């Protein structure tokens, strides 16, 4: 999905830099059994990435509204 977004707006390339694609396994792993088990380190990394994605989205929304 990130690559599709990049085709419309190059600003989305930053999501590759922050490794936002790593979050996919957490979405599918918790939605479709068996449940995904993660270490505390993996959980912290996922939270950090998610916070950066959120910052990117909010910043872009502010600029476009």
Protein Blocks (a to p, Z undefined) as FASTA:
>chain_A
ZZmmmmmomklmmmmmnommmmmmmmmmmmpccdddddfklmmmmmmmmmmmmmmmmmmm
mmmZZ
